[in-house]
Amino acid sequence: VIKSLGKISELSVINPFTAYVFKESANPLIEARNRLHQVDYFVNGSVGIEGMMIRIDIGLFNREEMEIWSKSYQNDLTRLPELSGHIVADIAKFLRIKLSPTDCQRITELKPIDPEIYQLWNNGLIRLYHGTDKSFMEAYTYFNEAVDRSPADARTWTTLAEGLATIGHSENPPDGVWREGKAAALNALQLDSMNAEAWATLAHIKTYFEWDYIGAKQGYDRANELNPSLAMNHHHYSMHLFLHDQLDKAIEEQISAQELDPFQPEQAGWLAVLFAEKGEFEKAIKELDTTNELVGESLIIDRRRGDVYQKMGRYDSAIY
């Protein structure tokens, strides 16, 4: 649902990482409203699975926690992507957002999914986020199994490509990981040229591995066009622009990333570094302080604070 909502250009949709912060909350709406001041609407609901049938009860709430729209959905579990697309189309209709025929098609006409493939993705993602050499290899195994079992599905290739790009940034990346990631992203795009995540991953690889900056820019722009709510695409595009001495544009992209993913310390940390590069040190420190209030103590924020103090010439503070 989050991914499909993100495809609507009139909406700015918070990243799943931020949404998951409230998963175990006793009062998610109240907590989200209190911590996400820029959000106008919240989607909340419940999911029930019985055999191969899935039921979703979902509601749209305003900032006063008033339910302004609700609906129940039920379908075969294999048709979950299509079901989520119809939920998004109904939300857009309620909000009086007119979707073009192309947007409707992209959101609602999604291929069925094998629940076992979906489980392989989830198993891989869980291990990917553990961040160890062992967990990376386990994630790689799960993603490859998904591709082997469903090679004609662009989503399996995209997940593999995203996983390989993440592993490529690890301390001990396997030989050929970037090349394999690029091949997976290209396979995904060959199967689905409207896949925003595949375009974003291809641009990511072109920036950090191939140094193909023209090709990378095309990929970032295409991903933003197809899904303007991909926080990590804005983040890596910001780094790309910084490498090309386009500081103001880099800040603009990173502000988008930080707004879409406010609980990810690296978003605010990189934005602070960019502000410091521009000499706007008060803005830099404010971003770091705000994120500390949101997420608590963070090694990433501490590291970036040191970068900012070093840029200011406050070396004792930077070391501390």
C-alpha positions in Angstrom: 0.0 0.0 0.0 2.8 2.4 0.9 4.6 1.7 -2.4 1.4 2.1 -4.4 0.5 5.4 -2.7 4.0 6.7 -3.4 3.3 6.4 -7.2 0.7 9.2 -6.9 2.6 12.4 -7.6 0.1 14.6 -5.7 1.0 12.7 -2.5 4.1 12.7 -0.4 4.2 9.3 1.5 6.3 8.5 4.5 8.8 5.7 4.0 8.0 2.1 5.3 10.9 2.4 7.7 9.2 5.2 9.5 5.8 3.5 9.4 7.3 0.4 11.1 8.4 2.5 14.1 4.7 2.6 15.2 3.9 -1.0 14.5 4.0 -2.1 18.2 2.6 1.1 19.6 -0.4 0.9 21.8 -1.8 4.1 20.3 -0.1 4.4 16.9 -2.3 7.2 15.6 -1.7 9.4 18.6 2.0 8.7 18.7 2.4 9.3 14.9 0.5 12.5 15.1 2.6 13.8 17.9 5.9 12.8 16.3 5.2 13.5 12.6 4.1 17.1 12.5 4.1 17.5 8.7 1.7 14.6 8.1 -2.0 15.5 7.2 -3.5 12.0 7.0 -2.8 8.6 8.5 -3.8 5.2 7.2 -4.4 2.5 9.8 -6.1 -0.9 9.9 -5.9 -4.6 10.4 -5.1 -7.7 8.4 -6.5 -11.2 8.8 -5.5 -14.3 6.9 -7.5 -17.6 6.9 -6.2 -20.2 4.6 -5.7 -18.5 1.2 -8.0 -15.6 1.9 -6.9 -12.3 3.2 -9.2 -9.6 4.7 -8.1 -6.0 5.2 -10.0 -3.5 7.2 -8.6 0.0 6.6 -9.3 3.5 7.6 -8.1 7.0 6.8 -7.7 9.4 9.7 -7.1 13.2 9.8 -4.8 14.9 12.3 -7.6 15.1 14.9 -7.7 11.3 14.8 -11.1 11.3 13.3 -11.8 8.5 10.9 -12.9 10.2 7.6 -13.1 7.1 5.4 -13.1 3.3 5.9 -13.6 0.2 3.9 -13.1 -3.6 4.1 -11.5 -5.7 1.4 -11.3 -9.4 0.9 -9.6 -11.5 -1.8 -7.4 -14.5 -2.5 -3.9 -14.0 -1.0 -2.2 -14.4 -4.4 -4.1 -11.2 -5.5 -2.7 -9.1 -2.6 -0.8 -6.7 -5.0 -4.0 -6.0 -7.0 -6.0 -5.6 -3.7 -3.5 -3.1 -2.3 -3.8 -1.2 -5.6 -7.6 -0.9 -5.3 -7.2 0.3 -1.7 -4.9 3.1 -2.9 -7.2 4.0 -5.8 -10.1 4.3 -3.4 -8.1 6.5 -1.0 -7.1 8.7 -4.0 -10.7 9.0 -5.1 -11.8 10.0 -1.6 -9.1 12.7 -1.5 -10.4 13.9 -4.9 -7.1 13.1 -6.6 -7.8 12.4 -10.3 -5.7 9.6 -11.5 -4.8 9.3 -15.2 -5.6 6.0 -17.0 -1.8 5.2 -16.9 -1.6 5.8 -13.1 -4.7 3.7 -12.5 -3.1 0.9 -14.6 0.2 1.1 -12.7 -1.5 1.0 -9.3 -4.3 -1.5 -9.8 -3.2 -3.9 -12.6 -0.5 -5.7 -10.7 0.4 -9.3 -11.2 -0.6 -11.9 -8.7 2.0 -13.1 -6.3 2.9 -16.5 -4.9 2.8 -16.2 -1.1 5.9 -18.4 -0.8 7.8 -15.9 -3.0 6.7 -13.1 -0.8 8.0 -15.0 2.2 11.3 -15.4 0.5 11.6 -11.7 0.0 10.7 -11.0 3.6 13.2 -13.6 4.9 15.9 -12.0 2.7 15.1 -8.4 3.8 15.2 -9.3 7.5 18.7 -10.8 7.0 19.8 -7.9 4.9 19.0 -5.4 7.6 21.1 -7.4 10.2 24.2 -6.1 8.3 26.7 -8.9 8.9 28.7 -10.9 6.3 26.8 -14.0 7.2 23.4 -12.4 7.1 24.2 -10.8 3.7 25.0 -14.2 2.2 21.7 -15.6 3.7 19.8 -12.7 2.2 21.5 -13.3 -1.2 20.4 -17.0 -1.0 16.8 -16.1 -0.4 16.7 -13.4 -3.1 18.2 -15.8 -5.6 15.7 -18.6 -4.7 12.9 -16.1 -5.4 14.4 -15.3 -8.8 14.9 -19.0 -9.6 11.3 -19.8 -8.7 9.8 -16.7 -10.5 12.2 -15.5 -13.2 9.5 -13.7 -15.2 8.5 -11.4 -12.3 10.3 -8.0 -12.3 9.7 -7.7 -8.6 12.0 -10.7 -7.8 14.8 -9.2 -9.9 14.3 -5.8 -8.3 14.6 -7.2 -4.8 17.8 -9.1 -5.8 19.2 -5.9 -7.3 18.4 -3.8 -4.3 19.9 -6.4 -2.0 23.1 -6.6 -4.0 23.5 -2.8 -4.0 23.2 -2.9 -0.2 25.8 -5.6 0.0 28.0 -3.6 -2.3 28.4 -1.0 0.4 29.4 -3.5 3.1 32.9 -3.8 4.5 33.7 -7.0 2.6 31.6 -7.1 -0.6 31.9 -10.2 -2.7 33.7 -9.9 -6.1 31.3 -9.0 -8.9 28.4 -7.9 -6.6 27.9 -4.6 -8.4 28.0 -6.2 -11.9 25.5 -8.8 -10.7 23.3 -6.1 -9.2 23.3 -4.1 -12.4 22.3 -7.2 -14.4 19.5 -7.9 -12.0 18.2 -4.3 -12.3 18.3 -4.4 -16.1 16.4 -7.7 -16.1 13.8 -6.1 -13.9 13.4 -3.1 -16.3 13.3 -5.4 -19.3 10.3 -7.1 -17.7 8.7 -3.8 -16.3 10.0 -0.5 -17.6 7.8 1.4 -15.1 9.5 -0.1 -12.1 10.7 2.9 -10.0 12.8 0.8 -7.6 14.7 -0.8 -10.4 15.5 2.6 -12.0 16.6 3.8 -8.6 18.9 0.8 -8.0 20.4 1.1 -11.5 21.2 4.8 -10.9 22.7 3.9 -7.5 25.0 1.3 -9.2 25.9 3.7 -12.0 27.0 6.3 -9.4 29.1 4.2 -7.1 30.4 1.5 -9.3 30.5 2.6 -12.9 30.9 6.3 -12.4 28.4 6.8 -15.3 27.0 10.1 -14.1 24.9 10.8 -17.1 23.3 7.4 -17.0 22.9 7.7 -13.2 21.1 11.1 -13.5 18.7 9.6 -16.0 17.9 6.8 -13.6 17.3 9.0 -10.6 15.1 11.3 -12.6 13.0 8.4 -14.0 12.6 6.9 -10.5 11.5 10.2 -9.1 9.0 10.6 -11.9 7.5 7.1 -11.4 7.5 7.2 -7.5 8.5 10.6 -5.9 8.2 9.1 -2.5 11.3 6.8 -2.7 13.4 8.3 0.1 16.6 6.4 -0.7 16.4 7.5 -4.4 16.4 11.1 -3.2 19.2 10.3 -0.8 21.6 8.8 -3.3 20.6 11.4 -5.9 21.7 14.0 -3.3 25.1 12.4 -3.0 25.4 12.2 -6.8 24.6 16.0 -7.1 27.1 16.8 -4.3 29.9 14.9 -6.3 29.1 17.3 -9.2 29.3 20.5 -7.1 25.6 21.1 -7.3 25.2 21.8 -3.6 21.9 23.6 -3.6 20.2 20.8 -5.6 21.9 18.2 -3.4 20.3 19.9 -0.3 16.9 20.0 -2.0 17.0 16.3 -2.8 18.2 15.4 0.7 15.4 17.5 2.3 13.0 15.4 0.4 14.7 12.2 1.6 14.7 13.4 5.2 11.0 14.4 5.1 10.1 11.0 3.7 12.2 9.1 6.1 12.5 11.2 9.3 13.4 8.3 11.6 16.5 7.2 9.6 19.5 8.9 11.2 21.6 8.9 8.0 19.0 11.1 6.3 19.4 13.9 8.8 23.1 13.2 9.1 23.8 13.7 5.5 21.6 16.8 5.3 23.6 18.3 8.2 26.9 17.6 6.3 25.5 19.4 3.3 24.4 22.4 5.4 27.9 22.5 6.9 29.4 22.5 3.4 27.4 25.6 2.7 28.5 27.2 5.9 25.0 27.0 7.4 26.2 25.5 10.7 23.2 26.4 12.8 20.9 24.5 10.4 23.2 21.6 10.5 23.2 21.3 14.3 19.5 21.8 14.4 18.9 18.9 12.0 21.0 16.6 14.2 19.3 17.8 17.4 15.8 17.3 16.0 16.7 13.7 14.9 18.2 13.0 18.3 14.8 14.0 19.8 13.0 11.7 17.4 15.1 8.6 17.6 17.3 8.9 20.7 21.1 8.4 20.7 22.6 7.4 17.4 26.2 6.6 16.4 25.4 7.9 12.9 24.3 11.3 14.4 27.3 11.4 16.6 29.6 10.8 13.7 27.9 13.5 11.6 28.0 15.9 14.4 31.7 15.4 14.6 31.9 16.1 10.8 30.1 19.4 11.3 32.2 20.5 14.3 35.4 19.6 12.3 34.1 21.8 9.4 33.5 24.6 11.9 37.1 24.2 13.2 35.8 23.1 16.7 38.2 20.1 16.9 37.8 19.4 20.6 34.0 19.2 20.2 34.5 17.0 17.1 36.7 14.6 19.0 34.3 14.4 21.9 
